[in-house]
């Protein structure tokens, strides 16, 4: 039996998890959200992968 699929986490939860992990944002112009330099996401699957992967 397969486990139930989970919904992707919202953006703010992803950003909070990155901050807890020690990553800091850099400002990207006036009025824009800070960005995590070097990280790129493309869709909900990328968020789930990053949050659920372990080294």
N, C-alpha and C positions, 0 to 999 in steps of 0.2 A: 504494500500500500504506500502510495506517495504522500509526502507531507503537503499540507495546504500551502499554496503560494502566499507569499507575504507582499504587502504593498511597499513600494519604495519609500524611504524616509524623506520628509520634506527638506528643502534646502537649508533651513535654519538649523535643523538637527545635524546635518552633515557638517556645516561650518562650526558648530559647537564641538563636535567630536574632533575636528582637526585642531581647534584651539586647545582642547583638553590634552591632545597628543603633543602639544608644544609648538605647533606651527603658528606663525604670525602672518597677518595680512599686511599688504602694502597698498597704500592709497593709489587709485587709478583715476585721478582727475576729480574735480569738484562735484559733489553730490552723488558720486558713484560708490558702490560697495567696494570694500577693500578686496584685493585679489590675493590668492595664495600663489606666489610666483612659482612657476615650474609645473603646476598641476593643471590638467585640462580634463574636463569631463564631457562625455557625449551621451547623454541620456540616463535614464534611471538604472540601467544595468551597470553602468560604470560606478555609480554611487554605491550600489549594493556590493559590488566587487571590492571596492576600496575599504568599505566598513567591515566586511566579513572576511577579508583575507588576513592571514597571519604569516609571520616570517618563520 
